[in-house]
Amino acid sequence: MKIGFAVQTNEGMESRVYDHFGSAPSFIIVDTEGKEVLTVNNKDLHHVHGACNPIMALDGKNVDAMVVGGIGAGALAKLNASGIKVYGAGASTVKDNLSLLSENRLEELSVYNSCRSHQGGCGHKE
């Protein structure tokens, strides 16, 4: 299984999960079977607010799931339409979230709880 994580900086498995998918500078992709760790720069970083293209952001890399600190409903819907499940981070690092996901302890996000981590409102249209 390939799991992506929105991150601020590349610190491998110790990378901290970023608060917002669309503006994350990069993504860490972990292949849980091959134990490979790949870093991808966000190729859609400078998009218009609310017009995130998640597949472009991931530079076309395939993932089965994403773990994020927060995400807008539009980006979430686009990931889901591509067969990608999206989970809210339950810990600060990639490593700790990977452990929580393997224990089924991360919440799968929906359009109703997609902006849960944004302080003071996220500005996304529901």
C-alpha positions in Angstrom: 0.0 0.0 0.0 1.3 3.5 -0.9 0.4 6.2 1.6 1.0 9.9 1.0 1.6 12.5 3.7 1.4 16.3 3.2 4.5 17.7 4.9 6.3 21.0 5.4 9.8 19.8 5.0 11.4 16.4 4.1 12.7 14.8 7.2 11.9 11.3 6.1 9.7 9.3 8.5 10.2 12.1 11.1 8.6 14.7 8.8 5.8 16.6 10.4 2.4 16.4 8.8 1.4 19.8 7.3 -1.9 21.5 8.3 -3.3 21.9 4.7 -3.0 19.6 1.8 -3.1 22.1 -1.0 -0.4 24.4 0.3 2.0 21.7 1.6 5.4 22.3 0.0 5.9 18.5 -0.5 4.6 15.1 0.1 6.2 11.9 1.5 5.0 8.7 -0.1 5.6 5.5 1.9 5.3 2.1 0.2 4.4 -0.1 3.2 5.2 -3.3 1.3 8.6 -2.3 -0.2 9.4 0.0 2.7 10.4 2.7 0.2 10.1 6.4 1.1 9.8 8.9 -1.7 9.6 12.7 -1.6 7.5 14.7 -4.2 7.5 18.4 -4.4 4.0 19.9 -4.7 3.6 20.5 -8.4 0.3 22.5 -7.8 1.5 24.7 -5.0 0.6 28.0 -6.5 -3.0 27.3 -7.4 -6.0 29.6 -6.9 -7.6 28.9 -3.5 -10.3 26.2 -3.9 -8.9 25.0 -7.3 -6.4 22.4 -6.0 -5.5 19.7 -8.5 -4.4 16.8 -6.1 -3.2 14.5 -8.9 -1.0 17.3 -10.3 0.2 18.2 -6.8 1.4 14.6 -6.4 3.2 14.8 -9.8 1.1 11.9 -11.0 2.4 9.5 -8.4 -0.1 6.8 -7.4 -1.2 6.5 -3.7 -3.8 4.4 -2.1 -4.4 6.9 0.8 -3.4 10.3 2.0 -2.9 11.5 5.6 -3.3 15.3 6.0 -3.6 17.8 8.8 -6.4 19.5 6.8 -7.9 19.5 3.3 -10.6 21.4 1.5 -13.7 19.5 0.4 -12.9 20.0 -3.3 -9.5 18.4 -3.1 -10.9 15.7 -0.9 -13.6 14.9 -3.4 -11.1 14.8 -6.3 -8.8 12.4 -4.3 -11.8 10.2 -3.5 -12.9 10.2 -7.1 -9.5 8.8 -8.0 -10.0 6.0 -5.5 -7.8 7.6 -2.8 -8.9 7.5 0.8 -8.1 10.5 2.9 -7.4 10.4 6.7 -6.9 13.1 9.2 -3.6 13.1 11.0 -3.8 11.8 14.6 -0.1 12.5 15.4 2.6 15.0 14.3 5.0 12.8 12.3 4.7 10.5 9.3 6.1 7.6 11.4 3.5 8.0 14.2 0.6 8.4 11.7 1.7 5.3 9.8 1.5 3.4 13.0 -1.9 4.8 13.8 -3.2 4.0 10.3 -1.9 0.4 10.6 -4.0 0.1 13.8 -7.1 1.6 12.1 -6.9 4.5 14.5 -7.1 7.4 12.0 -10.4 9.1 11.0 -11.3 8.9 7.3 -12.3 12.3 6.2 -15.4 13.3 4.3 -16.7 16.6 2.9 -18.4 17.1 6.2 -15.2 17.1 8.3 -12.5 18.0 5.7 -11.6 21.4 7.2 -11.4 20.2 10.8 -7.9 21.4 11.6 -8.2 25.0 10.2 -8.2 27.5 13.0 -10.9 30.2 12.7 -12.4 28.8 9.5 -10.7 27.7 6.4 -12.5 29.7 3.7 -13.4 26.6 1.7 -16.9 26.4 0.3 -18.7 23.4 1.7 
